[in-house]
Amino acid sequence: MSSYDVIIIGSGPGGYVCAIRCAQLGLKTAVVEGRDTLGGTCLNIGCIPSKALLHASHQLHEAEHNFAKMGLIGKAPSVDWKQMLAYKDDVIGQNTKGIEFLFKKNKIDWLKGWGSIPEAGKVRVGDATHDAKNIIIATGSTPSVLPGITIDEKIVVTSEGALSLPKIPKKLVVIGAGVIGLELGSVYARLGVEVQVIEYLDHITPGMDAEVAKNFQRILSKQGLGFTLGAAVQSVETAKGKATVTYKLRKDDSTHSIDADVVLVATGRKPYVDGLGLDALGITMTERGQIATDAHYATNIKGIYAIGDAITGPMLAHKAEDEGMAVAEVLAGRHGHMNYGVIPGVIYTHPEVSSVGATEETLKAEGRAYKVGKFSFMGNGRAKANFAGDGFVKILADQQTDRILGAHIIGPMAGDLIHEICVAMEFGASAQDLAMTCHAHPTYSEAVREAALACGDGPIHS
């Protein structure tokens, strides 16, 4: 039996980042992980592999649609799916091995196996029980599946199965128009697959700024994705290697069905806390099955903490990472802090979509006076040169103080551009502060400055 200052259960972005920060702060640290590789869902079957396939399929799209316009003449490359998957797996391997290196560098023990908490201060892994002054639950989440749908990861798949299909299907039905469904739907649409997205709500990407969501759907439709909105899926039946999805339109209760080679169920995620023994411990849970914690990530049981997808808040890898660092600071006697008002969200389609802070809808609901500054990427020289003129930057600022309240970007490199605005919001900056900052030309970031100028006297290039 080993004794530690901290044992973290789960090696995803929240868990491994927390472990490294704990070790940096002088705490003897171990991480429990049952997978053969570190990194959790994100690095193994989520964020990283999906971005690899998004990148590869985007290169194909560029070759098919834009190379000739630039004088690059020749036949577009054919798709070697096996090699594309091998590239994806290589990217995963590089990242997971990198975490193993960081564990060794920071003298963090990897307790291989699935963990449970028999009592406060103890973690069981296999037949061994380890002592810990503090235990951090960072077990992440798992796909949430609609009732009555059976996942086989062959024909009816979650994101995990969709990342490793044995062959490219002819027709894919995606249930759910959220981030995961649209990203993976984009991958397969670029590979020539007929993609149909079925969404229960009357719009895509729940919670997104409505104007951005409307433009986003228009762009994706031009790229070949089909959308059936306001539809409640009733069942998914499989037979002879095919699937049939039956759904009911909410507007008139009419029933319809659609056939597919593969059905991707992308209806959200739920906390993964099975097997930890939380009921026996008496740990308080929320109505949504999340672990209840206080402002310092402590549960109601002394010495047991939780972070990431297992607790309330957006299920984002970077949110989990920041919580991991914050709780490490708390355990080391410092002040762990996280600003939940400045957590960016990104969808890695093409164009990318990113957001931070308030939407127009939330500001209207709060009755808050605000102003809008917008700038289209069609007015950006770099974007036009790179066939990336679709989309715009939208900044929301307080009507009286000009303080930035939120921002929404749909366009090239949106996931990177949003962070300039995140930093500005963290410092309480005004739109004028952004507008007065010199931006290099020609860059996509000039569109951010122009949107900030639009909150004042107006943009220059529009």
Secondary structure as UniProt FT lines:
FT   STRAND          3..9
FT   HELIX           13..24
FT   TURN            25..26
FT   STRAND          29..33
FT   HELIX           40..45
FT   HELIX           47..65
FT   TURN            66..67
FT   HELIX           68..70
FT   HELIX           81..105
FT   TURN            106..107
FT   STRAND          109..112
FT   STRAND          115..119
FT   TURN            120..121
FT   STRAND          122..125
FT   TURN            126..127
FT   STRAND          128..137
FT   STRAND          141..143
FT   TURN            147..148
FT   STRAND          156..157
FT   HELIX           159..162
FT   STRAND          171..175
FT   HELIX           179..190
FT   TURN            191..192
FT   STRAND          194..199
FT   TURN            206..207
FT   HELIX           210..222
FT   TURN            223..224
FT   STRAND          226..229
FT   STRAND          231..239
FT   TURN            240..241
FT   STRAND          242..249
FT   TURN            250..252
FT   STRAND          255..260
FT   STRAND          262..265
FT   STRAND          269..271
FT   TURN            274..275
FT   HELIX           278..281
FT   TURN            287..288
FT   TURN            295..296
FT   TURN            302..303
FT   STRAND          304..306
FT   HELIX           308..310
FT   HELIX           317..331
FT   TURN            332..333
FT   TURN            340..341
FT   STRAND          345..347
FT   STRAND          352..357
FT   HELIX           360..365
FT   TURN            366..367
FT   STRAND          370..376
FT   HELIX           377..379
FT   HELIX           381..385
FT   TURN            386..387
FT   STRAND          392..398
FT   TURN            399..401
FT   STRAND          403..411
FT   TURN            412..413
FT   HELIX           414..426
FT   TURN            427..428
FT   HELIX           431..435
FT   TURN            444..445
FT   HELIX           446..454
FT   TURN            455..457
//
